[in-house]
Amino acid sequence: MKTAVSLIVALAAIPLLAAAAPEARACGKSSSASESAPTPDASGTVGLGETMDVGHGVSVTPLAVEEDSRCPGGAICVWAGRLVLRAKIEKGGQSQERLLELDVPTHIFGGMLTLANAGPPAGADGTGASYRFRFSFAPDIMGD
């Protein structure tokens, strides 16, 4: 009997917890390229479908936001979330599509490519057209 009462009390508390922390979540959305432009804007960022030269003969074209579950600023979240971008990376006539995660270096074409910045900020109601990205590429010291 005591166990049943404890279960009822615990179940009754769930709506109260949800009301007390409505921002406790990991959000998700997906966007894909809709328009194309050839080069970065004045801020040094590119949008979906635009191409950025990251140096050392490497260029990157963001194709689609596969996941944006970043925790909105000021919210209480279970985890920080992540942003994952599908991109086309090209060098010297070679081309590869890769998934790039924000702030996680990826080894490709004799170096490390990093999705260094992404906007809009976490939690903003971004659409495919509003996303902007910045990349960095560092060649391997020893080379391939």
C-alpha positions as a Python dict, from the first residue, in 0.01 Angstrom:
ca = {
    (1, 'M'): (0, 0, 0),
    (2, 'K'): (283, 239, 90),
    (3, 'T'): (446, 175, -252),
    (4, 'A'): (121, 254, -435),
    (5, 'V'): (85, 583, -246),
    (6, 'S'): (446, 676, -327),
    (7, 'L'): (386, 603, -696),
    (8, 'I'): (71, 818, -701),
    (9, 'V'): (256, 1107, -534),
    (10, 'A'): (546, 1075, -780),
    (11, 'L'): (311, 1070, -1082),
    (12, 'A'): (120, 1370, -948),
    (13, 'A'): (447, 1568, -928),
    (14, 'I'): (528, 1531, -1300),
    (15, 'P'): (295, 1812, -1421),
    (16, 'L'): (429, 2038, -1144),
    (17, 'L'): (788, 1978, -1255),
    (18, 'A'): (698, 2046, -1618),
    (19, 'A'): (526, 2372, -1525),
    (20, 'A'): (819, 2483, -1308),
    (21, 'A'): (1079, 2430, -1583),
    (22, 'P'): (915, 2477, -1924),
    (23, 'E'): (1254, 2549, -2082),
    (24, 'A'): (1410, 2217, -1968),
    (25, 'R'): (1445, 2053, -2307),
    (26, 'A'): (1666, 1968, -2600),
    (27, 'C'): (1520, 2129, -2911),
    (28, 'G'): (1545, 2005, -3268),
    (29, 'K'): (1488, 2133, -3619),
    (30, 'S'): (1609, 2057, -3969),
    (31, 'S'): (1674, 2290, -4261),
    (32, 'S'): (1817, 2251, -4609),
    (33, 'A'): (1964, 2479, -4875),
    (34, 'S'): (1711, 2688, -5061),
    (35, 'E'): (1916, 2957, -5238),
    (36, 'S'): (2274, 2978, -5358),
    (37, 'A'): (2537, 3252, -5353),
    (38, 'P'): (2905, 3223, -5450),
    (39, 'T'): (3100, 3377, -5159),
    (40, 'P'): (3095, 3468, -4788),
    (41, 'D'): (2929, 3793, -4680),
    (42, 'A'): (3109, 4081, -4507),
    (43, 'S'): (3098, 3897, -4172),
    (44, 'G'): (3302, 3610, -4319),
    (45, 'T'): (3014, 3365, -4297),
    (46, 'V'): (2820, 3166, -4556),
    (47, 'G'): (2465, 3036, -4567),
    (48, 'L'): (2323, 2708, -4691),
    (49, 'G'): (2421, 2650, -5054),
    (50, 'E'): (2699, 2914, -5047),
    (51, 'T'): (3068, 2824, -5082),
    (52, 'M'): (3354, 2938, -4858),
    (53, 'D'): (3725, 2912, -4942),
    (54, 'V'): (3887, 2807, -4613),
    (55, 'G'): (4245, 2821, -4745),
    (56, 'H'): (4499, 2563, -4860),
    (57, 'G'): (4284, 2492, -5168),
    (58, 'V'): (3989, 2368, -4960),
    (59, 'S'): (3634, 2498, -5007),
    (60, 'V'): (3323, 2415, -4806),
    (61, 'T'): (2957, 2440, -4908),
    (62, 'P'): (2697, 2393, -4630),
    (63, 'L'): (2415, 2178, -4769),
    (64, 'A'): (2170, 2117, -4482),
    (65, 'V'): (2130, 2151, -4108),
    (66, 'E'): (2075, 1790, -4007),
    (67, 'E'): (2029, 1863, -3635),
    (68, 'D'): (2006, 2174, -3420),
    (69, 'S'): (1929, 2063, -3067),
    (70, 'R'): (2139, 2330, -2894),
    (71, 'C'): (2002, 2447, -2562),
    (72, 'P'): (1856, 2800, -2583),
    (73, 'G'): (2036, 3068, -2382),
    (74, 'G'): (1895, 3108, -2031),
    (75, 'A'): (1715, 2773, -2045),
    (76, 'I'): (1766, 2479, -1812),
    (77, 'C'): (1842, 2180, -2033),
    (78, 'V'): (1917, 1814, -1978),
    (79, 'W'): (2215, 1840, -2216),
    (80, 'A'): (2380, 2116, -2420),
    (81, 'G'): (2262, 1974, -2752),
    (82, 'R'): (2454, 2001, -3077),
    (83, 'L'): (2443, 2141, -3427),
    (84, 'V'): (2521, 1901, -3712),
    (85, 'L'): (2570, 2030, -4065),
    (86, 'R'): (2592, 1828, -4387),
    (87, 'A'): (2854, 1995, -4609),
    (88, 'K'): (3037, 1937, -4936),
    (89, 'I'): (3415, 1975, -4899),
    (90, 'E'): (3628, 2014, -5213),
    (91, 'K'): (4000, 2023, -5286),
    (92, 'G'): (4188, 1978, -5613),
    (93, 'G'): (3898, 1825, -5806),
    (94, 'Q'): (3808, 1587, -5522),
    (95, 'S'): (3476, 1626, -5341),
    (96, 'Q'): (3334, 1465, -5027),
    (97, 'E'): (3012, 1512, -4831),
    (98, 'R'): (3059, 1502, -4454),
    (99, 'L'): (2860, 1566, -4140),
    (100, 'L'): (3027, 1841, -3937),
    (101, 'E'): (2944, 1900, -3572),
    (102, 'L'): (2988, 2248, -3425),
    (103, 'D'): (3333, 2283, -3258),
    (104, 'V'): (3440, 1925, -3342),
    (105, 'P'): (3741, 1902, -3580),
    (106, 'T'): (3709, 1660, -3873),
    (107, 'H'): (4015, 1514, -4049),
    (108, 'I'): (3988, 1561, -4425),
    (109, 'F'): (4220, 1639, -4719),
    (110, 'G'): (4536, 1642, -4509),
    (111, 'G'): (4409, 1872, -4237),
    (112, 'M'): (4149, 1944, -3974),
    (113, 'L'): (3825, 2117, -4077),
    (114, 'T'): (3613, 2269, -3800),
    (115, 'L'): (3265, 2419, -3809),
    (116, 'A'): (3376, 2709, -3590),
    (117, 'N'): (3061, 2917, -3563),
    (118, 'A'): (2693, 2887, -3648),
    (119, 'G'): (2400, 3124, -3618),
    (120, 'P'): (2135, 3210, -3536),
    (121, 'P'): (2205, 3145, -3168),
    (122, 'A'): (2063, 2836, -3002),
    (123, 'G'): (1691, 2859, -2946),
    (124, 'A'): (1626, 3130, -3206),
    (125, 'D'): (1359, 3036, -3455),
    (126, 'G'): (1600, 3003, -3746),
    (127, 'T'): (1493, 2900, -4092),
    (128, 'G'): (1717, 2751, -4358),
    (129, 'A'): (1777, 3095, -4507),
    (130, 'S'): (1876, 3251, -4174),
    (131, 'Y'): (2156, 3009, -4082),
    (132, 'R'): (2513, 3142, -4125),
    (133, 'F'): (2833, 2940, -4080),
    (134, 'R'): (3206, 2999, -4036),
    (135, 'F'): (3472, 2729, -4085),
    (136, 'S'): (3841, 2694, -4009),
    (137, 'F'): (4092, 2463, -4175),
    (138, 'A'): (4436, 2380, -4040),
    (139, 'P'): (4666, 2164, -4255),
    (140, 'D'): (4852, 1878, -4088),
    (141, 'I'): (5204, 1986, -3993),
    (142, 'M'): (5350, 1661, -4126),
    (143, 'G'): (5125, 1655, -4439),
    (144, 'D'): (4985, 1342, -4602),
}
